[in-house]
Amino acid sequence: MMRYLIFVCFICLLGCNPFPKKDAHPEVPLLSNLLKDKTKFKKIVGMDGSSEILVLKSDRLLLKPNNSNLPFKIIDINNKLVIEKKFDWKLPFYVDRAGNLYFDRAKYYFPDYNKSEPFKTVVVQDSLDKKSENLQNLTDSLRWKAVDKYEISLLKQYSLRKCENSIANTAGCNVFKIINNTLVVRQTALFKNEFEKTKTYVPKFDEDVLIGWKNGKLPSPDYLAYYQFGDLKFKCDDMTHPTTLEIAGKKYLHLPSDGLYQIL
């Protein structure tokens, strides 16, 4: 009974008709089938071992690994390897606006990354945790006061102030940038890329259609979405989020869960 009530409330929150409908455009091919047509698409790289494919402004591809045992890679559009290295996931990984890489407390210089040098890196929360561990002999109140004083001193070096309300002021509290020749990070996410090429979402030519419900702890809606770029139409799950972009003068289709395809 309780699960049913939760489901009803969930439907109300969605503000939609809970009854599935038929495919509004049965004549339009599914994207998964369309991608098999080698006269229309050429697969450049898939998601094997990768959590993300990021297209850089240099027309290269940054392949983020999906587990810490794998290296990241930067390749060109013809799959030629530029750099491949494992990195410590507990430390920040940063790509600055000039394309330089920062990881494992070192800076690797764009464009070939053969030149590198040590680079100071400060993760604020790690520094505070370490300071607290070193003061375990103090009472809780004295330790908190000492850590608070240390945080003020640490942030002052980088012209930063304490963030008193991080929950309500996330944007103001998050810091991930080079300050005083130091990579300073004050946020949970340890990855940032400022050298990514802009993607364009593929426009829809009709409204999404609810075609069913997926089972789980709570049923989730399964929508069919209808997209079009140029004369080409296709349909797919509404969570596919297809985008297009230009690389070296050619058009490409990017699918976060599937990979990168050249549009022929």
C-alpha positions as CSV (number, residue, x, y, z in Angstrom):
1,M,0.0,0.0,0.0
2,M,2.8,2.4,0.9
3,R,4.6,1.7,-2.3
4,Y,1.5,2.4,-4.3
5,L,1.0,5.8,-2.4
6,I,4.6,6.7,-3.2
7,F,4.1,5.8,-6.8
8,V,0.9,8.0,-7.0
9,C,2.8,10.9,-5.4
10,F,5.6,10.3,-7.9
11,I,3.2,10.5,-10.8
12,C,1.7,13.7,-9.4
13,L,5.1,15.3,-9.2
14,L,5.8,14.4,-12.8
15,G,2.7,16.2,-13.7
16,C,2.1,13.9,-16.7
17,N,-0.3,11.3,-18.0
18,P,0.9,8.0,-16.5
19,F,-0.5,5.9,-19.3
20,P,1.9,4.8,-22.1
21,K,1.2,5.8,-25.7
22,K,2.2,4.4,-29.0
23,D,5.2,5.6,-30.9
24,A,4.2,8.8,-32.6
25,H,6.6,8.3,-35.5
26,P,6.9,4.6,-36.3
27,E,8.4,5.5,-39.7
28,V,11.4,7.2,-38.1
29,P,14.4,4.8,-37.4
30,L,15.9,4.2,-34.0
31,L,19.3,5.8,-33.5
32,S,20.8,2.4,-32.6
33,N,19.8,1.1,-36.0
34,L,20.8,4.2,-37.9
35,L,24.3,4.1,-36.5
36,K,24.8,0.8,-38.2
37,D,24.5,2.4,-41.6
38,K,28.1,3.0,-42.6
39,T,27.1,5.3,-45.4
40,K,25.8,7.8,-42.7
41,F,28.0,7.3,-39.7
42,K,31.6,6.3,-39.0
43,K,32.4,5.3,-35.4
44,I,35.6,7.1,-34.2
45,V,35.8,5.9,-30.6
46,G,33.6,4.0,-28.2
47,M,33.2,4.0,-24.4
48,D,35.2,0.9,-23.6
49,G,37.2,1.7,-20.4
50,S,36.1,5.3,-20.6
51,S,33.6,7.3,-18.4
52,E,33.7,10.3,-20.7
53,I,34.9,11.4,-24.1
54,L,35.8,15.1,-24.0
55,V,36.6,16.9,-27.3
56,L,39.3,19.5,-26.7
57,K,39.7,22.8,-28.5
58,S,42.8,21.4,-30.2
59,D,40.5,18.9,-32.0
60,R,41.9,16.1,-29.8
61,L,39.9,13.7,-27.6
62,L,40.5,13.3,-23.9
63,L,39.3,9.8,-22.8
64,K,38.6,9.8,-19.0
65,P,39.0,6.2,-17.6
66,N,36.1,4.6,-15.7
67,N,38.3,3.1,-13.0
68,S,41.5,4.1,-11.2
69,N,43.5,1.2,-12.6
70,L,43.3,2.6,-16.1
71,P,45.2,5.5,-17.6
72,F,43.6,8.6,-19.2
73,K,44.4,9.1,-22.9
74,I,44.6,12.1,-25.3
75,I,44.3,11.0,-28.9
76,D,43.8,12.8,-32.2
77,I,40.7,12.3,-34.4
78,N,42.6,9.5,-36.2
79,N,43.3,7.6,-33.0
80,K,47.0,8.6,-32.8
81,L,48.1,8.6,-29.2
82,V,49.4,12.0,-27.8
83,I,49.7,11.1,-24.1
84,E,48.7,8.1,-21.9
85,K,49.3,8.1,-18.2
86,K,47.7,6.7,-15.0
87,F,47.0,9.3,-12.3
88,D,46.1,9.5,-8.6
89,W,42.3,9.9,-8.4
90,K,42.7,11.4,-4.9
91,L,44.5,14.4,-6.5
92,P,43.0,17.0,-8.8
93,F,43.1,16.7,-12.6
94,Y,42.9,20.0,-14.4
95,V,43.0,21.1,-18.0
96,D,43.5,24.9,-18.2
97,R,42.3,27.3,-20.9
98,A,45.6,26.9,-22.8
99,G,45.4,23.1,-22.9
100,N,48.0,22.4,-20.3
101,L,47.4,19.4,-18.0
102,Y,47.8,19.3,-14.2
103,F,47.8,16.0,-12.4
104,D,49.8,14.2,-9.7
105,R,51.2,17.6,-8.5
106,A,52.8,18.3,-11.9
107,K,52.1,20.5,-15.0
108,Y,52.4,19.0,-18.5
109,Y,52.7,21.6,-21.2
110,F,50.5,21.8,-24.3
111,P,50.7,20.8,-27.2
112,D,52.8,17.6,-27.0
113,Y,53.0,17.2,-23.1
114,N,56.6,16.1,-23.3
115,K,57.7,19.0,-21.1
116,S,56.6,18.8,-17.4
117,E,57.5,20.3,-14.1
118,P,56.4,19.9,-10.4
119,F,53.4,22.1,-9.6
120,K,52.1,22.9,-6.1
121,T,48.6,21.6,-5.5
122,V,46.4,22.3,-2.5
123,V,43.1,20.5,-1.9
124,V,41.6,22.6,1.0
125,Q,39.6,19.8,2.6
126,D,42.6,17.4,2.5
127,S,44.7,20.0,4.3
128,L,42.1,20.6,7.0
129,D,41.6,16.8,7.5
130,K,45.4,16.4,7.9
131,K,45.6,19.3,10.3
132,S,42.8,17.8,12.4
133,E,44.5,14.4,12.5
134,N,47.7,16.0,13.8
135,L,45.7,17.5,16.7
136,Q,44.1,14.4,18.0
137,N,45.6,14.9,21.4
138,L,43.4,18.1,21.9
139,T,39.8,18.1,23.1
140,D,37.2,18.4,20.4
141,S,36.5,22.1,21.1
142,L,40.2,23.1,21.1
143,R,40.9,21.0,17.9
144,W,38.0,22.6,16.1
145,K,39.2,26.1,17.1
146,A,42.7,25.3,16.0
147,V,41.6,23.9,12.6
148,D,39.3,27.0,12.1
149,K,42.3,29.3,12.7
150,Y,44.4,27.2,10.4
151,E,41.8,27.3,7.6
152,I,41.6,31.1,7.8
153,S,45.4,31.3,7.5
154,L,45.6,28.8,4.7
155,L,42.9,30.6,2.6
156,K,44.4,34.0,3.2
157,Q,47.4,32.9,1.1
158,Y,45.1,32.6,-1.9
159,S,42.9,35.7,-1.2
160,L,40.1,33.4,-0.2
161,R,37.8,33.5,2.8
162,K,36.0,30.8,4.8
163,C,32.8,29.5,3.3
164,E,30.3,29.8,6.1
165,N,27.3,28.2,4.3
166,S,28.5,25.8,1.7
167,I,25.2,24.1,1.2
168,A,23.3,27.3,0.4
169,N,26.2,28.9,-1.4
170,T,27.8,26.1,-3.4
171,A,28.8,28.3,-6.4
172,G,30.5,30.8,-4.2
173,C,32.3,28.2,-2.2
174,N,33.6,26.0,-5.0
175,V,37.1,26.9,-6.2
176,F,39.2,25.1,-8.8
177,K,41.8,27.4,-10.3
178,I,45.4,28.5,-10.4
179,I,46.1,31.1,-7.7
180,N,49.6,32.3,-6.9
181,N,51.1,29.6,-9.1
182,T,49.3,27.0,-7.1
183,L,46.4,24.7,-8.2
184,V,43.8,25.4,-5.4
185,V,40.7,23.2,-5.1
186,R,37.9,23.8,-2.7
187,Q,35.1,21.5,-3.9
188,T,34.3,17.8,-3.9
189,A,34.8,17.1,-7.7
190,L,38.5,16.7,-8.5
191,F,38.3,17.1,-12.2
192,K,37.9,20.3,-14.3
193,N,38.4,20.9,-18.0
194,E,38.4,24.5,-19.3
195,F,39.7,23.4,-22.8
196,E,36.6,21.6,-23.9
197,K,35.0,22.3,-27.3
198,T,31.4,23.5,-27.2
199,K,28.8,21.0,-28.2
200,T,25.3,21.7,-29.7
201,Y,22.3,19.7,-28.6
202,V,20.5,18.0,-31.5
203,P,17.0,19.7,-31.7
204,K,13.8,17.7,-31.4
205,F,11.1,17.8,-34.1
206,D,8.3,16.6,-31.8
207,E,7.4,16.1,-28.1
208,D,8.6,13.1,-26.2
209,V,6.2,10.2,-25.8
210,L,5.8,8.0,-22.7
211,I,6.1,4.5,-24.0
212,G,6.3,2.5,-20.7
213,W,7.7,2.2,-17.2
214,K,11.0,0.7,-16.1
215,N,10.9,-1.5,-13.0
216,G,12.9,-0.6,-10.0
217,K,12.4,0.4,-6.3
218,L,10.3,3.0,-7.9
219,P,9.0,2.7,-11.5
220,S,10.7,5.3,-13.7
221,P,9.2,6.6,-17.0
222,D,10.6,5.5,-20.3
223,Y,10.3,8.2,-22.9
224,L,10.9,8.1,-26.6
225,A,12.4,11.3,-28.0
226,Y,12.4,12.5,-31.6
227,Y,15.5,14.3,-33.0
228,Q,16.5,15.9,-36.3
229,F,19.6,17.5,-37.7
230,G,19.5,18.5,-41.4
231,D,17.4,16.0,-43.3
232,L,18.2,13.2,-40.9
233,K,15.6,12.1,-38.3
234,F,15.9,9.5,-35.6
235,K,14.4,8.5,-32.3
236,C,15.9,7.2,-29.1
237,D,15.6,7.2,-25.3
238,D,15.2,10.7,-23.9
239,M,18.2,10.2,-21.7
240,T,20.5,9.7,-24.8
241,H,21.3,13.5,-25.0
242,P,22.8,13.5,-28.5
243,T,25.0,16.5,-29.4
244,T,26.9,17.6,-32.5
245,L,30.2,19.4,-32.9
246,E,32.7,20.2,-35.6
247,I,36.2,18.7,-35.5
248,A,38.8,19.7,-38.1
249,G,36.0,21.0,-40.4
250,K,33.9,17.8,-40.2
251,K,30.6,17.1,-38.3
252,Y,30.5,14.6,-35.5
253,L,27.7,13.1,-33.3
254,H,28.5,12.7,-29.7
255,L,26.6,10.2,-27.5
256,P,27.7,10.2,-23.8
257,S,26.8,6.5,-23.4
258,D,28.1,5.2,-26.7
259,G,30.9,7.3,-28.1
260,L,31.8,9.6,-31.0
261,Y,30.7,9.2,-34.6
262,Q,31.6,11.1,-37.7
263,I,28.5,12.2,-39.7
264,L,29.2,11.2,-43.4
